[in-house]
Amino acid sequence: MKNQHADARKFLYKALNGISPFGKFKTAIQNMNLDRKWHDFEQECAEREVKEWLDSRQIDWTGFTK
């Protein structure tokens, strides 16, 4: 799953920077507020990775959640 996230991140960064054939959609992507959605997605993935890391070490993380 991590590789899929990395691939998606690379694709979106290229698209947002106009490097890919989808560069012409840069304005449309920005208008859809994709930057904000992507930030939320990355944050969610990071939180999940931390939870999985803590779970794998059997650490009680319940007090650290929102």
N, CA, C and O atoms as a MOPAC input file, in Angstrom:
PM7 MOZYME 1SCF
protein

 N      0.82200 1    -1.19300 1     0.00000 1
 C      0.00000 1     0.00000 1     0.00000 1
 C      0.86700 1     1.25900 1     0.00000 1
 O      0.51500 1     2.26200 1    -0.62000 1
 N      1.99600 1     1.19900 1     0.69600 1
 C      2.87100 1     2.36600 1     0.73600 1
 C      3.34100 1     2.75000 1    -0.66500 1
 O      3.43300 1     3.93400 1    -0.98800 1
 N      3.63900 1     1.74900 1    -1.49600 1
 C      4.09800 1     2.04000 1    -2.84900 1
 C      3.00500 1     2.73300 1    -3.65600 1
 O      3.28800 1     3.62600 1    -4.45500 1
 N      1.75700 1     2.32000 1    -3.44400 1
 C      0.65200 1     2.96800 1    -4.15200 1
 C      0.55300 1     4.42500 1    -3.73200 1
 O      0.31300 1     5.29500 1    -4.57000 1
 N      0.73500 1     4.70500 1    -2.44000 1
 C      0.67300 1     6.08600 1    -1.96900 1
 C      1.81700 1     6.89500 1    -2.56600 1
 O      1.62500 1     8.03900 1    -2.97700 1
 N      3.00300 1     6.30200 1    -2.61300 1
 C      4.15800 1     7.01000 1    -3.17000 1
 C      3.94200 1     7.29000 1    -4.65900 1
 O      4.25700 1     8.37900 1    -5.13900 1
 N      3.40900 1     6.31200 1    -5.38500 1
 C      3.14100 1     6.50100 1    -6.80800 1
 C      2.10600 1     7.60600 1    -7.02000 1
 O      2.25600 1     8.44900 1    -7.90400 1
 N      1.06500 1     7.59000 1    -6.20700 1
 C      0.02000 1     8.61300 1    -6.33200 1
 C      0.59400 1     9.98500 1    -6.00800 1
 O      0.27100 1    10.96900 1    -6.67400 1
 N      1.43700 1    10.05300 1    -4.99700 1
 C      2.05600 1    11.32700 1    -4.60700 1
 C      2.91600 1    11.86400 1    -5.74200 1
 O      2.83500 1    13.04600 1    -6.07600 1
 N      3.73700 1    11.00700 1    -6.33700 1
 C      4.59600 1    11.43600 1    -7.44000 1
 C      3.75700 1    11.92600 1    -8.62100 1
 O      4.06600 1    12.95300 1    -9.22700 1
 N      2.69600 1    11.18700 1    -8.94300 1
 C      1.83200 1    11.55600 1   -10.05100 1
 C      1.20600 1    12.92700 1    -9.80900 1
 O      1.20200 1    13.78300 1   -10.69400 1
 N      0.67400 1    13.12700 1    -8.59600 1
 C      0.02000 1    14.40000 1    -8.31200 1
 C      1.00900 1    15.55400 1    -8.30100 1
 O      0.70200 1    16.63600 1    -8.80200 1
 N      2.19400 1    15.34000 1    -7.73800 1
 C      3.19300 1    16.40400 1    -7.73600 1
 C      3.57000 1    16.77900 1    -9.17100 1
 O      3.70400 1    17.95800 1    -9.49700 1
 N      3.73900 1    15.76600 1   -10.02200 1
 C      4.07600 1    16.05200 1   -11.42000 1
 C      2.93300 1    16.79400 1   -12.10300 1
 O      3.15900 1    17.74600 1   -12.85000 1
 N      1.70800 1    16.35300 1   -11.84100 1
 C      0.55300 1    16.99600 1   -12.46100 1
 C      0.43000 1    18.44200 1   -11.98000 1
 O      0.16700 1    19.34500 1   -12.77500 1
 N      0.61800 1    18.65400 1   -10.69600 1
 C      0.48600 1    20.00400 1   -10.15400 1
 C      1.59100 1    20.91400 1   -10.66700 1
 O      1.38800 1    22.12200 1   -10.79300 1
 N      2.74900 1    20.35600 1   -10.96300 1
 C      3.86800 1    21.15100 1   -11.45700 1
 C      3.88500 1    21.25500 1   -12.97900 1
 O      4.76400 1    21.90500 1   -13.54600 1
 N      2.93200 1    20.62700 1   -13.63700 1
 C      2.83000 1    20.73400 1   -15.08000 1
 C      3.86900 1    19.91100 1   -15.82800 1
 O      4.15100 1    20.19300 1   -16.99300 1
 N      4.44800 1    18.89100 1   -15.17700 1
 C      5.48900 1    18.08700 1   -15.81000 1
 C      4.87100 1    16.98200 1   -16.65900 1
 O      5.46700 1    16.56200 1   -17.65100 1
 N      3.69000 1    16.50700 1   -16.28500 1
 C      3.05000 1    15.40100 1   -16.98300 1
 C      2.12300 1    15.91600 1   -18.07400 1
 O      1.89400 1    17.12200 1   -18.16600 1
 N      1.58900 1    15.02900 1   -18.89800 1
 C      0.61600 1    15.43800 1   -19.91000 1
 C     -0.62800 1    16.06800 1   -19.28300 1
 O     -1.40100 1    16.74500 1   -19.96100 1
 N     -0.81000 1    15.83800 1   -17.99000 1
 C     -1.97800 1    16.36700 1   -17.30000 1
 C     -1.73200 1    17.78100 1   -16.77900 1
 O     -2.58300 1    18.34500 1   -16.09100 1
 N     -0.58000 1    18.35200 1   -17.10000 1
 C     -0.25600 1    19.69400 1   -16.64100 1
 C     -1.27800 1    20.73700 1   -17.04900 1
 O     -1.48500 1    21.72600 1   -16.34500 1
 N     -1.92200 1    20.51200 1   -18.19500 1
 C     -2.92300 1    21.48900 1   -18.64400 1
 C     -4.11900 1    21.54100 1   -17.70300 1
 O     -4.91400 1    22.48000 1   -17.75500 1
 N     -4.24700 1    20.53600 1   -16.84300 1
 C     -5.33900 1    20.50700 1   -15.88200 1
 C     -4.93300 1    21.11400 1   -14.53700 1
 O     -5.68400 1    21.05600 1   -13.56300 1
 N     -3.74000 1    21.69300 1   -14.50300 1
 C     -3.22500 1    22.23700 1   -13.24000 1
 C     -4.21100 1    23.19800 1   -12.59100 1
 O     -4.48600 1    23.09800 1   -11.39600 1
 N     -4.73900 1    24.12400 1   -13.37300 1
 C     -5.68000 1    25.11200 1   -12.82800 1
 C     -6.93900 1    24.42000 1   -12.33200 1
 O     -7.45200 1    24.75800 1   -11.26500 1
 N     -7.43300 1    23.47200 1   -13.08100 1
 C     -8.64400 1    22.75600 1   -12.66800 1
 C     -8.40000 1    21.99200 1   -11.37000 1
 O     -9.25200 1    21.97000 1   -10.48100 1
 N     -7.23700 1    21.37100 1   -11.27100 1
 C     -6.89600 1    20.61800 1   -10.05700 1
 C     -6.84100 1    21.57100 1    -8.86100 1
 O     -7.35600 1    21.26200 1    -7.78600 1
 N     -6.21900 1    22.71800 1    -9.05700 1
 C     -6.13700 1    23.68300 1    -7.96500 1
 C     -7.51900 1    24.21400 1    -7.61700 1
 O     -7.81600 1    24.45300 1    -6.44600 1
 N     -8.36400 1    24.39900 1    -8.62100 1
 C     -9.71700 1    24.88600 1    -8.36400 1
 C    -10.54400 1    23.87500 1    -7.57700 1
 O    -11.45100 1    24.25600 1    -6.83700 1
 N    -10.23900 1    22.60200 1    -7.73100 1
 C    -10.95300 1    21.56600 1    -6.98400 1
 C    -10.43200 1    21.44800 1    -5.55800 1
 O    -10.90100 1    20.61000 1    -4.78800 1
 N     -9.46300 1    22.28900 1    -5.20700 1
 C     -8.89600 1    22.28800 1    -3.86200 1
 C     -8.18100 1    20.95900 1    -3.57400 1
 O     -8.20800 1    20.46000 1    -2.44900 1
 N     -7.55000 1    20.40600 1    -4.59600 1
 C     -6.88100 1    19.11600 1    -4.43700 1
 C     -5.69200 1    19.21300 1    -3.49400 1
 O     -5.37700 1    18.25000 1    -2.79500 1
 N     -5.02500 1    20.37100 1    -3.46500 1
 C     -3.90000 1    20.53200 1    -2.54500 1
 C     -4.34100 1    20.24300 1    -1.11800 1
 O     -3.66200 1    19.52800 1    -0.38200 1
 N     -5.47500 1    20.80100 1    -0.73400 1
 C     -5.99300 1    20.61400 1     0.63400 1
 C     -6.39000 1    19.16400 1     0.85400 1
 O     -6.08200 1    18.57600 1     1.89000 1
 N     -7.08100 1    18.58700 1    -0.13600 1
 C     -7.50600 1    17.19000 1    -0.01600 1
 C     -6.28600 1    16.28000 1     0.08000 1
 O     -6.28400 1    15.32600 1     0.85800 1
 N     -5.25700 1    16.56600 1    -0.69900 1
 C     -4.05100 1    15.74200 1    -0.68400 1
 C     -3.34700 1    15.84800 1     0.66100 1
 O     -2.85300 1    14.85200 1     1.18900 1
 N     -3.30100 1    17.06000 1     1.21500 1
 C     -2.69400 1    17.24600 1     2.53400 1
 C     -3.44400 1    16.41500 1     3.57500 1
 O     -2.82600 1    15.76700 1     4.41900 1
 N     -4.76200 1    16.43600 1     3.51500 1
 C     -5.57500 1    15.64900 1     4.45100 1
 C     -5.29900 1    14.16400 1     4.27000 1
 O     -5.19500 1    13.42500 1     5.24900 1
 N     -5.17800 1    13.71800 1     3.00400 1
 C     -4.90100 1    12.31900 1     2.71700 1
 C     -3.53700 1    11.90700 1     3.28100 1
 O     -3.40600 1    10.85000 1     3.89900 1
 N     -2.51800 1    12.75800 1     3.06000 1
 C     -1.19100 1    12.45100 1     3.59200 1
 C     -1.20700 1    12.39000 1     5.10700 1
 O     -0.57100 1    11.51900 1     5.70000 1
 N     -1.92600 1    13.30300 1     5.73800 1
 C     -2.00900 1    13.32300 1     7.20100 1
 C     -2.68600 1    12.04800 1     7.70000 1
 O     -2.24900 1    11.45100 1     8.68400 1
 N     -3.75500 1    11.63600 1     7.01900 1
 C     -4.46800 1    10.42300 1     7.40100 1
 C     -3.55100 1     9.20600 1     7.26900 1
 O     -3.55100 1     8.33400 1     8.13700 1
 N     -2.77100 1     9.14500 1     6.18700 1
 C     -1.84700 1     8.03800 1     5.98200 1
 C     -0.76900 1     8.02600 1     7.06900 1
 O     -0.41700 1     6.96800 1     7.59000 1
 N     -0.25300 1     9.20300 1     7.40500 1
 C      0.77800 1     9.29600 1     8.43100 1
 C      0.23200 1     8.82900 1     9.77700 1
 O      0.90300 1     8.09900 1    10.50600 1
 N     -0.99000 1     9.25400 1    10.10300 1
 C     -1.60100 1     8.83500 1    11.36500 1
 C     -1.79500 1     7.32400 1    11.38500 1
 O     -1.57400 1     6.68400 1    12.41300 1
 N     -2.20900 1     6.74900 1    10.25200 1
 C     -2.41600 1     5.30700 1    10.17600 1
 C     -1.08500 1     4.57400 1    10.35000 1
 O     -1.02500 1     3.55300 1    11.03500 1
 N     -0.01500 1     5.09100 1     9.73000 1
 C      1.29300 1     4.45800 1     9.85000 1
 C      1.78700 1     4.49000 1    11.29500 1
 O      2.36000 1     3.51500 1    11.78200 1
 N      1.56500 1     5.61000 1    11.97800 1
 C      1.96800 1     5.70700 1    13.38700 1
 C      1.17400 1     4.71200 1    14.21200 1
 O      1.74000 1     4.02200 1    15.06100 1
 N     -0.13800 1     4.62700 1    13.97700 1
 C     -0.98000 1     3.68700 1    14.71400 1
 C     -0.50400 1     2.25800 1    14.48400 1
 O     -0.40000 1     1.47500 1    15.42800 1
 N     -0.21100 1     1.91300 1    13.21200 1
 C      0.25300 1     0.56200 1    12.90400 1
 C      1.58500 1     0.27500 1    13.58300 1
 O      1.80900 1    -0.83400 1    14.06800 1
 N      2.46800 1     1.26700 1    13.62000 1
 C      3.77000 1     1.09500 1    14.27200 1
 C      3.57900 1     0.84600 1    15.75900 1
 O      4.20100 1    -0.05200 1    16.32700 1
 N      2.72000 1     1.63900 1    16.39000 1
 C      2.46600 1     1.45900 1    17.81900 1
 C      1.78700 1     0.11900 1    18.08500 1
 O      2.13200 1    -0.58000 1    19.03900 1
 N      0.81700 1    -0.23900 1    17.23400 1
 C      0.13200 1    -1.52000 1    17.39600 1
 C      1.10400 1    -2.68300 1    17.25900 1
 O      0.99500 1    -3.67600 1    17.97700 1
 N      2.05000 1    -2.56100 1    16.34400 1
 C      2.99500 1    -3.65500 1    16.12200 1
 C      3.90400 1    -3.85600 1    17.33300 1
 O      4.47100 1    -4.93200 1    17.52300 1
 N      4.03800 1    -2.80600 1    18.15400 1
 C      4.85600 1    -2.90400 1    19.36100 1
 C      3.99900 1    -3.04000 1    20.61100 1
 O      4.49900 1    -2.97100 1    21.73400 1
 N      2.70000 1    -3.23200 1    20.40000 1
 C      1.72000 1    -3.41700 1    21.47400 1
 C      1.78700 1    -2.28100 1    22.49600 1
 O      1.77200 1    -2.50700 1    23.70600 1
 N      1.86100 1    -1.05900 1    21.97400 1
 C      1.87000 1     0.12600 1    22.82800 1
 C      0.44900 1     0.68300 1    22.87700 1
 O     -0.22000 1     0.79200 1    21.84900 1
 N      0.00000 1     1.03200 1    24.07100 1
 C     -1.34000 1     1.61300 1    24.20400 1
 C     -1.29100 1     3.05700 1    23.72900 1
 O     -0.69200 1     3.90800 1    24.38600 1
 N     -1.92200 1     3.33900 1    22.58500 1
 C     -1.87100 1     4.66300 1    21.97200 1
 C     -3.18000 1     5.40800 1    22.09400 1
 O     -3.33600 1     6.47600 1    21.50300 1
 N     -4.14300 1     4.86300 1    22.85700 1
 C     -5.48300 1     5.44000 1    22.88800 1
 C     -5.48600 1     6.88700 1    23.37300 1
 O     -6.33300 1     7.66400 1    22.93300 1
 N     -4.59700 1     7.26800 1    24.23900 1
 C     -4.57200 1     8.63600 1    24.74500 1
 C     -3.99300 1     9.63600 1    23.77000 1
 O     -4.04200 1    10.84000 1    24.02500 1
 N     -3.43700 1     9.16500 1    22.64600 1
 C     -2.76900 1    10.05900 1    21.70000 1
 C     -3.64000 1    10.41200 1    20.50600 1
 O     -3.21800 1    11.18200 1    19.64300 1
 N     -4.85300 1     9.86100 1    20.44000 1
 C     -5.70700 1    10.13500 1    19.28300 1
 C     -6.48100 1    11.41900 1    19.49200 1
 O     -6.51600 1    11.97900 1    20.58800 1
 N     -7.10100 1    11.87300 1    18.41200 1
 C     -7.88100 1    13.12000 1    18.46800 1
 C     -9.08300 1    12.92900 1    19.37600 1
 O     -9.87100 1    13.85700 1    19.56200 1

